[in-house]
Amino acid sequence: MESLHNEGSRRVQAALTEGGYPNKVVKLSDNAHTAQAAADSLGCDVAQIAKSIVFRLKEIDSPLLVIASGINRVNEKKIAAVLDRRVGKADADFVREKTGFVIGGVSPIGHIQPVQTIVDEDLFQYKTLWAAAGHPKTVFEVTAEQLVAMTGGQVMSIT
């Protein structure tokens, strides 16, 4: 594995190590800005990409992380109803400010502050998943069970 010269990727690897997980951040040869690009680079199904999407909880101006299967579109209205909060889009500046990551490299872990997290129940269909690791060119292999344990996320249907 190439050395992790990116601060975000180092933060993700540190979170994995500190959490006692054996998972390792790996660098891809191509950018994986989208779930499809990541799947193509890894040779896996796009559904096995655990994409991290940041939303804004409007009343409290706080981030909400949704970890979704790469084939799923997040139903914001459904999530807002479950949380009883107004949920909106987060722009690139908000994402970077609240998580420490750029869009396309947002990891489920290693954020610069605690982030409320929802984990897509559809991820449990797959033995192996891949999640972004702090940079558009880095990922780590993970299971749905590990994602829940790592993030303290609430499992629910997000579509």
C-alpha positions as CSV (number, residue, x, y, z in Angstrom):
1,M,0.0,0.0,0.0
2,E,1.2,3.5,-0.8
3,S,1.8,5.8,2.1
4,L,-1.2,7.9,3.2
5,H,0.0,11.4,2.5
6,N,-3.5,12.9,2.8
7,E,-4.4,14.1,6.3
8,G,-8.0,12.9,5.9
9,S,-6.9,9.4,5.0
10,R,-4.5,9.3,7.9
11,R,-7.3,10.4,10.3
12,V,-9.5,7.5,9.0
13,Q,-6.7,5.0,9.4
14,A,-6.1,6.3,13.0
15,A,-9.8,6.0,13.8
16,L,-9.8,2.4,12.5
17,T,-6.6,1.5,14.6
18,E,-7.8,3.3,17.7
19,G,-11.2,1.5,17.4
20,G,-9.3,-1.9,17.3
21,Y,-10.4,-2.6,13.7
22,P,-8.0,-4.5,11.4
23,N,-9.3,-2.6,8.3
24,K,-6.8,-0.8,6.3
25,V,-7.1,2.3,4.1
26,V,-6.0,1.6,0.5
27,K,-5.3,4.0,-2.3
28,L,-7.0,3.5,-5.6
29,S,-5.3,4.2,-9.0
30,D,-8.2,6.4,-10.0
31,N,-10.4,8.9,-8.3
32,A,-13.7,7.5,-6.9
33,H,-15.8,10.6,-6.7
34,T,-18.9,8.6,-7.4
35,A,-20.1,5.2,-6.2
36,Q,-19.9,3.9,-9.8
37,A,-16.3,5.1,-10.2
38,A,-15.3,3.4,-6.9
39,A,-17.1,0.2,-7.9
40,D,-15.4,0.2,-11.3
41,S,-12.0,0.8,-9.7
42,L,-12.5,-2.0,-7.1
43,G,-14.2,-4.5,-9.5
44,C,-17.3,-4.8,-7.2
45,D,-21.0,-4.1,-7.6
46,V,-22.0,-0.5,-7.1
47,A,-24.4,-1.6,-4.4
48,Q,-21.3,-2.6,-2.3
49,I,-20.1,0.9,-2.1
50,A,-21.1,2.4,1.2
51,K,-21.4,6.1,0.1
52,S,-21.3,8.7,2.8
53,I,-23.7,11.6,2.2
54,V,-23.8,14.6,4.5
55,F,-27.1,16.5,5.0
56,R,-27.8,19.6,7.1
57,L,-30.2,19.4,10.1
58,K,-31.6,22.8,9.5
59,E,-32.9,23.8,13.0
60,I,-29.7,23.0,14.7
61,D,-27.3,23.6,11.7
62,S,-25.7,20.2,12.4
63,P,-24.5,17.5,10.0
64,L,-26.4,14.3,9.4
65,L,-24.4,11.5,7.8
66,V,-26.3,8.9,5.8
67,I,-24.3,5.8,4.8
68,A,-26.2,4.4,1.8
69,S,-25.7,1.6,-0.6
70,G,-24.3,2.9,-3.8
71,I,-27.4,2.0,-5.8
72,N,-29.8,3.8,-3.4
73,R,-31.1,7.3,-3.5
74,V,-31.7,8.9,-0.1
75,N,-35.3,9.9,0.6
76,E,-34.8,13.1,2.6
77,K,-38.5,13.4,3.5
78,K,-38.6,9.9,5.0
79,I,-35.5,10.6,7.1
80,A,-36.9,14.0,8.2
81,A,-40.1,12.4,9.3
82,V,-38.3,9.7,11.3
83,L,-36.0,12.2,13.0
84,D,-38.7,14.8,13.3
85,R,-36.3,17.4,11.9
86,R,-36.0,19.5,8.8
87,V,-33.3,17.9,6.6
88,G,-31.6,19.8,3.8
89,K,-28.8,19.6,1.3
90,A,-25.3,20.4,2.6
91,D,-23.0,22.4,0.4
92,A,-19.3,21.6,-0.1
93,D,-18.2,24.2,2.5
94,F,-20.6,22.9,5.1
95,V,-19.4,19.3,4.5
96,R,-15.7,20.3,4.9
97,E,-16.3,22.5,7.9
98,K,-18.3,19.9,9.8
99,T,-16.6,16.7,8.8
100,G,-13.1,17.7,7.7
101,F,-13.5,15.9,4.4
102,V,-14.2,17.0,0.8
103,I,-17.2,15.7,-1.0
104,G,-16.2,12.5,-2.8
105,G,-13.9,11.5,0.1
106,V,-16.3,11.7,3.1
107,S,-15.6,8.7,5.3
108,P,-18.1,7.1,7.7
109,I,-15.5,7.7,10.5
110,G,-12.6,10.1,11.4
111,H,-14.7,13.2,11.4
112,I,-13.4,16.3,13.1
113,Q,-16.6,16.4,15.3
114,P,-19.3,13.9,16.3
115,V,-21.8,13.3,13.5
116,Q,-25.3,11.8,13.9
117,T,-25.4,8.8,11.5
118,I,-27.9,6.7,9.7
119,V,-26.9,3.4,8.1
120,D,-28.9,2.1,5.2
121,E,-30.4,-1.3,6.0
122,D,-29.8,-2.5,2.5
123,L,-26.0,-2.6,3.2
124,F,-26.6,-5.8,5.3
125,Q,-27.2,-7.8,2.1
126,Y,-23.5,-7.7,1.3
127,K,-20.6,-9.6,2.9
128,T,-18.1,-7.0,1.8
129,L,-18.5,-3.2,1.5
130,W,-16.2,-0.4,0.5
131,A,-16.3,3.1,2.1
132,A,-14.5,6.3,1.3
133,A,-11.5,6.9,3.5
134,G,-11.0,10.7,3.6
135,H,-9.9,11.4,0.0
136,P,-11.5,10.6,-3.4
137,K,-8.7,8.1,-4.1
138,T,-8.8,6.2,-0.8
139,V,-11.2,3.5,0.5
140,F,-11.4,0.8,3.2
141,E,-13.1,-2.6,3.2
142,V,-15.8,-2.9,5.9
143,T,-18.9,-4.8,6.8
144,A,-22.3,-3.3,7.6
145,E,-22.0,-4.6,11.2
146,Q,-18.7,-2.8,11.5
147,L,-20.2,0.4,10.1
148,V,-22.9,0.4,12.8
149,A,-20.3,-0.3,15.5
150,M,-17.9,2.3,14.3
151,T,-20.4,5.1,13.9
152,G,-23.1,4.3,16.4
153,G,-25.4,4.8,13.5
154,Q,-29.1,4.1,13.5
155,V,-30.1,1.4,11.0
156,M,-33.1,2.2,8.8
157,S,-34.6,2.2,5.3
158,I,-33.4,5.3,3.5
159,T,-35.3,4.9,0.3
